[in-house]
Amino acid sequence: MKTKKGTYESEISKAITQWEKDFLGRGSLSVKTDILRDMIIVSLQGVLTQAEYKVCETNEGLLTIKKTRSKLVESGIDALNEIVLSITGESVKGFHTDLSSRTGERVMIFKLYNDLEKQLIEQHK
């Protein structure tokens, strides 16, 4: 039986994958979401294209790709925050993201006002 926490995590992964396709033009290869205390941590694998990997072979190219990708994601922050709010009922206090040009993995962290994990555990009792 799937818990409410597991359901939220799955729904957020699916919604962010759809957001990537709609907003960025392509989705990552895989997405895993974890709710931990007052954070939602989303790990996205395979976000870079083959051309971007090639550009990342130089330090200048790496910095350019990271900067461009960060600007793209942050320009869609309102939609990302709405995804979290609509699924969990929790507002986002802060958003942090980084991209590894070596592994092609992006990590997104949504910092919430409340301890969502604790609420879900208490509801499950």
N, CA, C and O of each residue as an XYZ file, in Angstrom:
500
protein
N       0.837     -1.190      0.000
C       0.000      0.000      0.000
C       0.880      1.251      0.000
O       1.789      1.375      0.820
N       0.611      2.159     -0.906
C       1.390      3.382     -1.021
C       0.955      4.386      0.037
O      -0.238      4.587      0.268
N       1.934      5.012      0.674
C       1.630      6.027      1.676
C       1.329      7.355      0.979
O       1.605      7.528     -0.208
N       0.762      8.278      1.736
C       0.489      9.611      1.192
C       1.805     10.284      0.798
O       1.870     10.995     -0.205
N       2.860     10.052      1.600
C       4.185     10.609      1.293
C       4.666     10.081     -0.053
O       5.132     10.850     -0.894
N       4.555      8.776     -0.257
C       4.964      8.160     -1.513
C       4.140      8.657     -2.688
O       4.664      8.856     -3.784
N       2.852      8.856     -2.457
C       1.974      9.374     -3.502
C       2.384     10.795     -3.884
O       2.473     11.118     -5.069
N       2.635     11.645     -2.888
C       3.088     13.014     -3.155
C       4.397     12.999     -3.950
O       4.543     13.721     -4.936
N       5.348     12.166     -3.508
C       6.646     12.108     -4.172
C       6.491     11.703     -5.638
O       7.120     12.285     -6.521
N       5.656     10.707     -5.883
C       5.412     10.241     -7.248
C       4.728     11.311     -8.096
O       5.108     11.532     -9.246
N       3.724     11.970     -7.530
C       2.997     13.011     -8.257
C       3.900     14.200     -8.591
O       3.804     14.770     -9.678
N       4.772     14.570     -7.656
C       5.701     15.682     -7.905
C       6.671     15.304     -9.024
O       6.939     16.117     -9.909
N       7.197     14.081     -8.993
C       8.107     13.629    -10.056
C       7.436     13.703    -11.420
O       8.023     14.204    -12.380
N       6.202     13.202    -11.505
C       5.472     13.225    -12.782
C       5.206     14.654    -13.239
O       5.380     14.972    -14.416
N       4.785     15.520    -12.315
C       4.460     16.906    -12.662
C       5.703     17.678    -13.105
O       5.625     18.483    -14.033
N       6.842     17.447    -12.461
C       8.065     18.149    -12.852
C       8.559     17.639    -14.204
O       9.068     18.418    -15.011
N       8.413     16.352    -14.454
C       8.768     15.811    -15.768
C       7.918     16.469    -16.853
O       8.435     16.842    -17.906
N       6.619     16.612    -16.601
C       5.736     17.266    -17.567
C       6.101     18.737    -17.733
O       6.086     19.259    -18.847
N       6.427     19.405    -16.631
C       6.851     20.805    -16.682
C       8.099     20.945    -17.558
O       8.188     21.854    -18.383
N       9.063     20.034    -17.369
C      10.282     20.071    -18.192
C       9.946     19.972    -19.679
O      10.472     20.728    -20.496
N       9.066     19.032    -20.019
C       8.691     18.842    -21.425
C       7.985     20.073    -21.978
O       8.280     20.516    -23.088
N       7.057     20.621    -21.210
C       6.286     21.784    -21.656
C       7.122     23.061    -21.691
O       7.034     23.837    -22.643
N       7.932     23.281    -20.655
C       8.640     24.552    -20.492
C      10.021     24.551    -21.147
O      10.415     25.536    -21.772
N      10.760     23.437    -21.003
C      12.128     23.373    -21.509
C      12.238     22.655    -22.855
O      13.278     22.707    -23.511
N      11.157     21.984    -23.260
C      11.171     21.315    -24.549
C      11.565     19.853    -24.516
O      11.389     19.147    -25.508
N      12.088     19.388    -23.407
C      12.422     17.969    -23.245
C      12.507     17.639    -21.761
O      12.797     18.499    -20.930
N      12.252     16.386    -21.452
C      12.303     15.955    -20.056
C      13.589     15.221    -19.753
O      14.307     14.803    -20.660
N      13.872     15.069    -18.486
C      15.033     14.299    -18.060
C      14.744     12.807    -18.259
O      13.606     12.412    -18.515
N      15.782     11.999    -18.138
C      15.615     10.554    -18.328
C      14.906      9.903    -17.143
O      14.103      8.988    -17.324
N      15.204     10.374    -15.928
C      14.514      9.852    -14.743
C      14.455     10.926    -13.666
O      15.314     11.804    -13.589
N      13.418     10.832    -12.833
C      13.199     11.807    -11.756
C      12.850     11.047    -10.487
O      12.029     10.131    -10.509
N      13.479     11.430     -9.378
C      13.183     10.835     -8.074
C      12.959     11.976     -7.100
O      13.783     12.885     -7.002
N      11.851     11.930     -6.382
C      11.512     12.976     -5.417
C      11.476     12.381     -4.015
O      10.956     11.284     -3.811
N      12.029     13.107     -3.056
C      12.003     12.694     -1.650
C      11.535     13.861     -0.796
O      11.997     14.991     -0.958
N      10.622     13.576      0.105
C      10.185     14.573      1.084
C      10.963     14.299      2.363
O      10.887     13.211      2.934
N      11.713     15.306      2.800
C      12.544     15.176      3.994
C      12.356     16.426      4.846
O      12.715     17.532      4.444
N      11.790     16.225      6.021
C      11.480     17.330      6.920
C      10.712     18.441      6.192
O       9.605     18.211      5.706
N      11.295     19.641      6.115
C      10.618     20.762      5.465
C      11.163     21.002      4.056
O      11.139     22.125      3.551
N      11.659     19.919      3.425
C      12.228     20.042      2.083
C      11.646     18.992      1.146
O      11.307     17.880      1.550
N      11.546     19.380     -0.102
C      11.244     18.423     -1.164
C      12.467     18.422     -2.056
O      12.817     19.444     -2.647
N      13.120     17.267     -2.153
C      14.361     17.135     -2.907
C      14.056     16.338     -4.177
O      13.573     15.207     -4.118
N      14.346     16.949     -5.313
C      14.073     16.320     -6.597
C      15.400     16.112     -7.318
O      16.154     17.059     -7.544
N      15.672     14.863     -7.673
C      16.889     14.510     -8.397
C      16.505     14.108     -9.812
O      15.735     13.170    -10.015
N      17.045     14.821    -10.780
C      16.716     14.587    -12.194
C      17.970     14.095    -12.912
O      18.994     14.778    -12.912
N      17.895     12.929    -13.514
C      19.022     12.338    -14.243
C      18.863     12.590    -15.734
O      17.751     12.554    -16.262
N      19.976     12.845    -16.411
C      19.956     12.975    -17.860
C      19.308     14.246    -18.358
O      18.484     14.202    -19.272
N      19.664     15.381    -17.776
C      19.044     16.638    -18.193
C      19.794     17.321    -19.335
O      19.231     18.163    -20.034
N      21.055     16.961    -19.522
C      21.846     17.606    -20.575
C      21.732     16.860    -21.898
O      21.573     15.640    -21.927
N      21.815     17.611    -22.992
C      21.854     17.003    -24.321
C      23.287     16.584    -24.629
O      24.217     16.985    -23.929
N      23.466     15.790    -25.661
C      24.824     15.389    -26.072
C      25.661     16.610    -26.448
O      26.853     16.661    -26.147
N      25.046     17.583    -27.097
C      25.763     18.806    -27.471
C      26.232     19.565    -26.226
O      27.338     20.105    -26.204
N      25.382     19.603    -25.184
C      25.769     20.301    -23.952
C      26.927     19.586    -23.257
O      27.817     20.242    -22.716
N      26.927     18.254    -23.264
C      28.068     17.510    -22.700
C      29.353     17.904    -23.425
O      30.393     18.086    -22.792
N      29.285     18.035    -24.733
C      30.454     18.403    -25.544
C      30.937     19.799    -25.158
O      32.135     20.020    -24.979
N      30.003     20.738    -25.031
C      30.363     22.110    -24.648
C      30.994     22.134    -23.251
O      31.876     22.949    -22.981
N      30.544     21.249    -22.375
C      31.045     21.205    -20.991
C      32.472     20.675    -20.872
O      33.026     20.640    -19.773
N      33.064     20.268    -21.973
C      34.438     19.758    -21.926
C      35.440     20.865    -21.605
O      36.541     20.575    -21.137
N      35.084     22.122    -21.846
C      35.948     23.231    -21.458
C      35.343     23.911    -20.230
O      34.132     23.858    -20.013
N      36.184     24.540    -19.444
C      35.709     25.214    -18.236
C      34.750     26.348    -18.586
O      33.737     26.536    -17.911
N      35.062     27.099    -19.632
C      34.196     28.202    -20.061
C      32.836     27.666    -20.505
O      31.796     28.230    -20.163
N      32.852     26.578    -21.266
C      31.610     25.965    -21.728
C      30.776     25.447    -20.575
O      29.556     25.607    -20.560
N      31.432     24.827    -19.610
C      30.759     24.291    -18.429
C      30.020     25.401    -17.691
O      28.851     25.254    -17.332
N      30.717     26.514    -17.469
C      30.105     27.640    -16.752
C      28.936     28.225    -17.544
O      27.926     28.617    -16.960
N      29.069     28.284    -18.854
C      28.003     28.808    -19.706
C      26.757     27.928    -19.627
O      25.645     28.434    -19.470
N      26.943     26.621    -19.734
C      25.807     25.686    -19.673
C      25.123     25.764    -18.311
O      23.897     25.836    -18.235
N      25.918     25.750    -17.224
C      25.323     25.823    -15.878
C      24.520     27.114    -15.705
O      23.411     27.096    -15.171
N      25.088     28.227    -16.158
C      24.420     29.523    -16.011
C      23.132     29.564    -16.840
O      22.087     29.990    -16.348
N      23.211     29.124    -18.085
C      22.044     29.138    -18.966
C      20.939     28.237    -18.434
O      19.778     28.642    -18.370
N      21.300     27.010    -18.051
C      20.305     26.064    -17.523
C      19.677     26.583    -16.234
O      18.474     26.422    -16.028
N      20.467     27.198    -15.372
C      19.926     27.744    -14.120
C      18.938     28.860    -14.403
O      17.884     28.932    -13.772
N      19.272     29.738    -15.354
C      18.365     30.834    -15.710
C      17.057     30.287    -16.277
O      15.981     30.798    -15.969
N      17.152     29.250    -17.104
C      15.947     28.644    -17.673
C      15.036     28.101    -16.579
O      13.836     28.375    -16.570
N      15.612     27.328    -15.653
C      14.810     26.732    -14.585
C      14.234     27.810    -13.681
O      13.056     27.762    -13.325
N      15.052     28.774    -13.313
C      14.569     29.816    -12.403
C      13.534     30.728    -13.050
O      12.738     31.347    -12.344
N      13.529     30.824    -14.377
C      12.502     31.623    -15.037
C      11.133     30.927    -14.973
O      10.102     31.556    -15.211
N      11.132     29.643    -14.656
C       9.883     28.902    -14.506
C       9.534     28.597    -13.061
O       8.729     27.707    -12.787
N      10.137     29.336    -12.132
C       9.973     29.042    -10.710
C       8.529     29.154    -10.233
O       8.107     28.384     -9.370
N       7.770     30.093    -10.775
C       6.376     30.236    -10.337
C       5.580     28.962    -10.619
O       4.793     28.515     -9.784
N       5.789     28.389    -11.791
C       5.090     27.148    -12.146
C       5.552     25.986    -11.266
O       4.744     25.146    -10.871
N       6.854     25.936    -10.958
C       7.373     24.876    -10.090
C       6.787     24.985     -8.682
O       6.377     23.988     -8.087
N       6.754     26.215     -8.160
C       6.174     26.424     -6.825
C       4.698     26.043     -6.812
O       4.206     25.507     -5.819
N       3.991     26.313     -7.899
C       2.571     25.968     -8.008
C       2.379     24.455     -8.026
O       1.406     23.949     -7.466
N       3.289     23.735     -8.659
C       3.234     22.262     -8.657
C       3.284     21.755     -7.222
O       2.467     20.927     -6.820
N       4.243     22.253     -6.455
C       4.395     21.821     -5.056
C       3.145     22.172     -4.255
O       2.628     21.336     -3.513
N       2.661     23.391     -4.399
C       1.482     23.836     -3.657
C       0.249     23.015     -4.017
O      -0.498     22.597     -3.133
N       0.032     22.784     -5.306
C      -1.175     22.065     -5.722
C      -1.174     20.605     -5.276
O      -2.235     20.039     -5.015
N      -0.002     19.995     -5.188
C       0.067     18.580     -4.789
C       0.067     18.421     -3.272
O      -0.618     17.550     -2.735
N       0.835     19.261     -2.583
C       1.019     19.075     -1.139
C       0.195     20.018     -0.273
O      -0.033     19.735      0.903
N      -0.250     21.127     -0.835
C      -0.934     22.137     -0.036
C       0.036     23.031      0.727
O      -0.380     23.866      1.530
N       1.335     22.852      0.472
C       2.364     23.631      1.169
C       2.981     24.672      0.241
O       3.249     24.398     -0.929
N       3.203     25.875      0.784
C       3.861     26.941      0.032
C       5.372     26.784      0.120
O       5.903     26.294      1.117
N       6.049     27.205     -0.928
C       7.510     27.130     -0.997
C       8.105     28.418     -0.446
O       7.751     29.518     -0.871
N       9.019     28.260      0.510
C       9.712     29.395      1.118
C      10.958     29.761      0.308
O      11.293     30.938      0.175
N      11.636     28.759     -0.225
C      12.865     29.002     -0.979
C      13.114     27.877     -1.970
O      12.624     26.761     -1.798
N      13.882     28.185     -3.009
C      14.192     27.209     -4.045
C      15.689     27.244     -4.324
O      16.279     28.312     -4.485
N      16.289     26.072     -4.377
C      17.721     25.953     -4.662
C      17.892     24.889     -5.736
O      17.180     23.884     -5.740
N      18.833     25.109     -6.643
C      19.084     24.114     -7.680
C      20.541     24.155     -8.102
O      21.200     25.192     -8.023
N      21.030     23.011     -8.552
C      22.370     22.942     -9.125
C      22.391     21.829    -10.150
O      21.571     20.913    -10.117
N      23.343     21.926    -11.058
C      23.482     20.993    -12.157
C      24.915     20.475    -12.175
O      25.860     21.260    -12.093
N      25.081     19.167    -12.282
C      26.410     18.587    -12.439
C      26.661     18.366    -13.916
O      25.962     17.587    -14.563
N      27.653     19.048    -14.445
C      27.968     18.886    -15.862
C      28.673     17.553    -16.115
O      28.721     17.080    -17.250
N      29.210     16.959    -15.076
C      29.882     15.664    -15.221
C      28.881     14.525    -15.347
O      29.030     13.647    -16.197
N      27.852     14.544    -14.488
C      26.879     13.442    -14.475
C      25.594     13.765    -15.225
O      24.803     12.866    -15.513
N      25.377     15.040    -15.546
C      24.134     15.438    -16.203
C      22.937     15.383    -15.265
O      21.795     15.274    -15.711
N      23.202     15.460    -13.969
C      22.142     15.403    -12.959
C      21.845     16.809    -12.441
O      22.757     17.597    -12.190
N      20.554     17.111    -12.284
C      20.126     18.350    -11.645
C      19.464     17.985    -10.327
O      18.733     16.999    -10.236
N      19.725     18.786     -9.315
C      19.053     18.638     -8.026
C      18.259     19.912     -7.781
O      18.777     21.020     -7.924
N      16.997     19.738     -7.411
C      16.151     20.862     -7.024
C      15.741     20.645     -5.573
O      15.357     19.542     -5.185
N      15.823     21.686     -4.792
C      15.376     21.603     -3.402
C      14.348     22.707     -3.174
O      14.628     23.893     -3.347
N      13.161     22.281     -2.783
C      12.096     23.220     -2.423
C      12.058     23.267     -0.902
O      11.781     22.256     -0.255
N      12.328     24.414     -0.338
C      12.288     24.600      1.116
C      10.884     25.103      1.458
O      10.426     26.110      0.918
N      10.209     24.390      2.360
C       8.831     24.712      2.721
C       8.774     25.486      4.028
O       9.755     25.529      4.771
N       7.638     26.094      4.311
C       7.442     26.788      5.579
C       7.225     25.807      6.727
O       7.541     26.112      7.877
N       6.681     24.614      6.411
C       6.333     23.647      7.449
C       7.036     22.316      7.216
O       7.505     22.030      6.115
N       7.101     21.510      8.267
C       7.695     20.171      8.197
C       6.657     19.216      7.608
O       5.873     18.611      8.338
N       6.662     19.090      6.293
C       5.678     18.264      5.602
C       5.825     16.785      5.958
O       4.829     16.082      6.127
N       7.063     16.319      6.071
C       7.276     14.905      6.405
C       6.631     14.565      7.752
O       5.975     13.531      7.884
N       6.815     15.420      8.736
C       6.241     15.192     10.065
C       4.710     15.167      9.996
O       4.070     14.322     10.623
N       4.131     16.092      9.235
C       2.668     16.133      9.076
C       2.149     14.839      8.468
O       1.138     14.297      8.915
N       2.841     14.345      7.449
C       2.413     13.129      6.761
C       2.545     11.901      7.649
O       1.711     10.998      7.598
N       3.589     11.870      8.460
C       3.763     10.751      9.403
C       2.664     10.766     10.437
O       2.115      9.718     10.776
N       2.328     11.960     10.954
C       1.272     12.065     11.962
C      -0.091     11.696     11.370
O      -0.906     11.081     12.058
N      -0.353     12.055     10.119
C      -1.621     11.712      9.461
C      -1.736     10.207      9.229
O      -2.831      9.646      9.240
N      -0.588      9.567      9.019
C      -0.567      8.132      8.699
C      -0.824      7.255      9.933
O      -1.203      6.090      9.811
N      -0.611      7.835     11.122
C      -0.785      7.056     12.372
C      -2.231      6.693     12.608
O      -2.549      6.044     13.604
